[in-house]
Amino acid sequence: MPELLHAAAVVPATVAACCTVGERRARAAAVSVAALMLGAMLAVALAPGTTSSLLGIAALLAAAALTSAVLRSVRTGGALPGQAAMWWHRLLGAVAMAIAMLAMLLGHGGAAAGHAAHGGTAAAVVALAVAAAAAYALGTALLIRRMLRASDGAHAAGPPRSAVVEAVSMALMLAVMAAVALI
């Protein structure tokens, strides 16, 4: 069952990456972050195990580092208005995904699971992953609501559909990953 859910998580990861790449004003950094996140999901889905999970976690942390660098330029005026919220969403998504991957690794055996079983560390990381997924889903709903409210003006074009689909896809992917961690 976990293998099926791993494969199912690749679908929203792919949709989110396609939305990022397909944006009219896609930045190289956004495409790189999407590629790192998709690569992490593919690594775990195609070759489940300790090595692929650790590579996936490393890729997600690299995505988080890249995203935080972009956020620094956003704060100093290096991006279009309204982009900061999506960059924060990507940053928090990368961190939450890394937590979920660690929870999946600790919960499904391997050398790391044996060492982490002492003191209930694995259960605590799984609980953290589920809480992160729930908070991320709530944050996604608030982000979409904010984007839609910002476009309520008579002359506003509304948020790009790709941004809404990307946000929802990332939240769905994280929910699936949290479900895998619980199994």
C-alpha positions in Angstrom: 0.0 0.0 0.0 2.7 2.6 0.8 4.2 2.0 -2.7 0.9 2.8 -4.3 0.6 6.0 -2.3 4.2 6.9 -3.2 3.3 6.6 -6.8 0.1 8.6 -6.2 2.1 11.4 -4.7 4.1 11.8 -7.9 1.0 12.9 -9.8 0.4 16.1 -7.8 4.1 16.7 -7.7 4.2 16.5 -11.5 1.2 18.8 -11.8 2.8 21.4 -9.5 6.1 21.2 -11.4 4.2 21.7 -14.7 2.3 24.7 -13.3 5.6 26.3 -12.3 7.3 25.6 -15.6 4.3 26.8 -17.5 4.0 30.1 -15.8 4.4 33.0 -18.2 7.0 34.6 -16.0 8.6 31.5 -14.5 12.0 32.2 -13.0 14.9 29.8 -13.2 14.8 29.5 -9.4 11.1 28.5 -9.4 11.7 25.9 -12.1 14.8 24.6 -10.1 12.8 24.3 -6.9 10.0 22.4 -8.7 12.5 20.1 -10.3 14.1 19.3 -6.9 10.7 18.6 -5.3 9.7 16.4 -8.2 13.0 14.6 -8.2 12.6 13.9 -4.5 9.2 12.4 -5.0 10.4 10.3 -8.0 13.4 9.0 -6.0 11.2 7.7 -3.2 8.5 6.4 -5.5 10.8 4.6 -8.0 13.4 3.3 -5.6 12.0 3.2 -2.0 14.6 2.8 0.6 17.0 4.6 2.9 19.3 5.9 0.2 16.5 7.4 -2.0 14.8 8.8 1.0 18.0 10.5 2.2 18.6 11.8 -1.3 15.0 13.1 -1.4 15.4 14.9 1.9 18.7 16.4 0.7 16.9 17.6 -2.5 14.1 19.2 -0.5 16.5 20.9 1.8 18.3 22.3 -1.2 15.0 23.5 -2.6 14.3 25.2 0.7 17.7 26.9 0.7 17.2 28.1 -2.9 13.7 29.3 -2.0 15.0 31.3 1.0 17.6 32.9 -1.2 14.8 34.0 -3.6 12.8 35.3 -0.7 15.6 37.6 0.3 15.6 39.1 -3.2 11.8 39.4 -3.1 12.1 41.4 0.1 14.6 43.8 -1.5 12.3 44.4 -4.5 13.7 41.8 -6.9 10.3 40.2 -7.7 6.9 41.1 -9.0 4.3 42.1 -6.4 2.4 39.1 -5.0 5.1 36.6 -5.7 6.3 36.5 -2.1 3.3 34.5 -0.9 4.0 31.7 -3.4 7.7 31.7 -2.5 6.8 31.3 1.2 4.4 28.5 0.2 7.2 26.7 -1.7 9.6 27.2 1.2 7.2 25.8 3.8 6.2 23.0 1.4 9.8 21.9 0.9 10.4 21.8 4.7 7.2 20.0 5.4 7.9 17.5 2.6 11.4 16.8 4.1 9.8 16.1 7.5 7.2 13.8 5.9 10.0 11.9 4.0 11.9 11.5 7.3 8.8 10.2 8.9 8.3 7.7 6.1 11.9 6.6 6.4 11.7 6.1 10.1 8.3 4.4 9.9 9.2 1.9 7.2 12.3 0.2 8.5 15.9 0.5 7.5 18.9 1.3 9.7 17.6 4.7 10.6 14.3 3.2 11.9 16.1 0.9 14.2 18.1 3.7 15.8 15.2 6.1 16.0 12.8 3.7 17.7 14.4 4.4 21.0 12.3 6.8 23.0 9.5 7.0 20.4 11.4 9.3 18.1 9.7 7.8 15.0 6.2 8.4 16.4 7.1 12.0 17.3 8.4 12.6 13.7 5.3 11.0 12.2 3.1 13.2 14.4 5.1 16.3 13.4 4.7 15.3 9.7 0.9 14.9 10.0 0.7 18.3 11.9 2.8 19.9 9.2 0.6 18.5 6.5 -2.5 19.8 8.2 -1.0 23.2 8.8 0.2 23.3 5.2 -3.3 22.5 3.9 -4.8 25.2 6.0 -2.1 27.7 4.9 -2.8 26.7 1.3 -6.6 27.4 1.7 -5.7 30.8 3.2 -3.3 31.6 0.4 -5.8 30.8 -2.2 -8.4 32.8 -0.4 -6.0 35.8 -0.2 -5.2 35.5 -4.0 -8.9 35.4 -4.8 -9.7 38.4 -2.6 -6.9 40.4 -4.1 -8.4 39.8 -7.5 -12.0 40.9 -6.4 -11.5 44.4 -7.8 -13.4 45.3 -11.0 -10.2 45.6 -13.1 -8.2 42.8 -11.5 -7.5 39.8 -13.7 -7.4 37.4 -10.8 -4.6 35.1 -9.7 -3.0 32.9 -12.3 -4.7 29.6 -12.5 -1.3 27.9 -12.5 -0.5 29.4 -9.1 -3.7 28.1 -7.6 -3.3 24.6 -9.1 0.4 24.6 -8.0 -0.6 25.4 -4.4 -3.4 22.8 -4.3 -1.2 20.2 -5.9 1.6 20.7 -3.4 -0.9 20.5 -0.5 -2.4 17.3 -1.9 1.1 15.8 -2.4 2.0 16.5 1.2 -1.3 15.0 2.4 -0.5 11.8 0.6 3.0 11.8 2.1 1.6 12.2 5.6 -0.8 9.3 4.9 2.1 7.1 3.9 4.0 8.1 7.1 0.9 6.9 9.1 0.7 3.5 7.5 
